[in-house]
Amino acid sequence: MKTIAVMPAYNAEKTVEKTYRDIPQGVVDEVILVDDDSRDNTVKVARELGLTVIEHPQNRGYGGNQKTCYKEALKKGADVVVMIHPDYQYDSSLTPKLIEPILNGRADIVIGSRIRTRQESLDGGMPFYKYLGNRFLTLIENIVLGQNLSEFHTGFRAYSRRFLETVPFECNSDDFVFDTEILVQAVVFGFKIAEIPVPTRYFPEASSINFRRSVTYGLSTLWTLVKYILYQIGWRCKIFRSE
């Protein structure tokens, strides 16, 4: 099976090499970096590393970047697509563990959960308000969606080709709530979600949205759950409809 890693990048020149070097050799067949109109040398560094680079002529947002990532990976024949943030916030050396359940046919999506214990998350640098927000939203999402995941808000994920070809991810938001929407789509379409534990890593060079954007993301997540509930009682919503 062909595995392609995708990196949705924005101003990651200081961390993209470390992220790429930590991917174990032979695990992925290709790495595609999609640059979202960075203001630094992300593209230059990525090309020097030999990555496949795609540049957005203007900033499309985190969700818009992912759309390009997945479409390009599917075009290149990927059976498994791994999303790795190039800001070194996630441990890319765990990529083999992340894709294993998909390769074995036990899951269609695997997410890397940073929430094992509160102390571990906080010791890893996660701001306390983000930890509380993560716990609150994950609790509500598990209740509404009938899941039992330890975290819904991680950016380290792997998807099967069948999943990406089935869900209408191009109808999703171009903003950060894309990550929530695609997991809710997984539930709607009946795909299996698995998770593995990953360490928490927050540091100055790692990308992180501020408090205001975090609140916007939280409200958008709750609105996505409202749309899911309405869909369950008959409301038609384009992000939950197969094309």
Buried (B, 14 or more C-beta within 10 A) or exposed (E): EBBBBBBBBBBBBBBBBEBBEBBEEEBBBBBBBBBBBBEEBBBEBBEEBEBBBBBBEEBBBBBBBBBBBBBBBBEBEBBBBBBBBBBBBBBBBBBBBBBBBBBEEEBBBBBBBBBBEEEBBBEBBBBEEBBEBBBEBBEBBBEBBEBEBBBBBBBBBBBBBEBBEBBBBEBBBBBBBBBBBBBBBBBBBEBBBBBBBBBBBBEEEBBBBEEEEBEBBBEBBBEBBEBBEEBEEEEEEEBBEEE
